[in-house]
């Protein structure tokens, strides 16, 4: 069988990572909201707390804004091997 391991995104750590990367660029939640044309800053805070993830469109936009790939924005959970 293939050695493929399905990636599982860690929502909390991804949110923290997004927050840290945007802060390093001195981008406030309000600025991110305006740049991405999002209705409320609460959406940004929900990302930061790991309640939700940005849509794929917003992930691509954030990646372009930060000069990185979408995959670099994500934090994956460690996957344990299961015996078959």
LUMBA-617738 format. One record per residue (C-alpha): residue in three letters; x, y, z. Coordinates in steps of 0.2 Angstrom, whole numbers, padded with zeros to 4 digits, always signed. Layout:
BEGIN
ALAXYZ;...
This chain:
BEGIN
UNK+0000+0000+0000;UNK+0005+0018-0002;UNK+0015+0027+0011;UNK+0003+0042+0010;UNK-0001+0051+0026;UNK-0017+0061+0026;UNK-0012+0079+0032;UNK-0022+0085+0047;UNK-0022+0104+0051;UNK-0020+0109+0069;UNK-0032+0124+0069;UNK-0026+0132+0085;UNK-0008+0132+0081;UNK-0012+0137+0063;UNK-0021+0152+0070;UNK-0007+0157+0081;UNK+0005+0155+0067;UNK-0006+0166+0056;UNK-0007+0179+0070;UNK+0012+0179+0072;UNK+0016+0180+0054;UNK+0004+0195+0051;UNK+0011+0204+0067;UNK+0029+0202+0060;UNK+0023+0212+0045;UNK+0015+0225+0057;UNK-0003+0220+0050;UNK-0017+0223+0063;UNK-0033+0213+0062;UNK-0042+0229+0055;UNK-0029+0231+0041;UNK-0030+0212+0037;UNK-0049+0214+0036;UNK-0048+0229+0025;UNK-0035+0221+0013;UNK-0045+0205+0011;UNK-0062+0214+0011;UNK-0069+0204+0026;UNK-0085+0211+0034;UNK-0079+0210+0052;UNK-0062+0209+0062;UNK-0071+0196+0072;UNK-0067+0184+0058;UNK-0049+0187+0059;UNK-0049+0184+0078;UNK-0058+0168+0075;UNK-0044+0163+0064;UNK-0031+0168+0077;UNK-0040+0157+0090;UNK-0042+0142+0079;UNK-0061+0143+0078;UNK-0061+0144+0059;UNK-0048+0144+0045;UNK-0048+0157+0031;UNK-0057+0152+0015;UNK-0045+0145+0002;UNK-0046+0162-0007;UNK-0041+0171+0008;UNK-0027+0159+0012;UNK-0020+0162-0005;UNK-0022+0181-0003;UNK-0013+0180+0014;UNK+0001+0169+0006;UNK+0003+0182-0007;UNK+0003+0196+0005;UNK+0016+0188+0016;UNK+0026+0181+0001;UNK+0024+0163+0005;UNK+0014+0147+0000;UNK-0002+0142+0008;UNK+0006+0127+0015;UNK+0018+0138+0024;UNK+0004+0146+0033;UNK-0003+0129+0040;UNK+0003+0119+0055;UNK-0001+0101+0053;UNK-0004+0089+0068;UNK+0009+0075+0070;UNK+0001+0059+0063;UNK+0003+0042+0072;UNK+0006+0027+0062;UNK-0008+0014+0062;UNK-0004-0005+0060;UNK-0014-0013+0047;
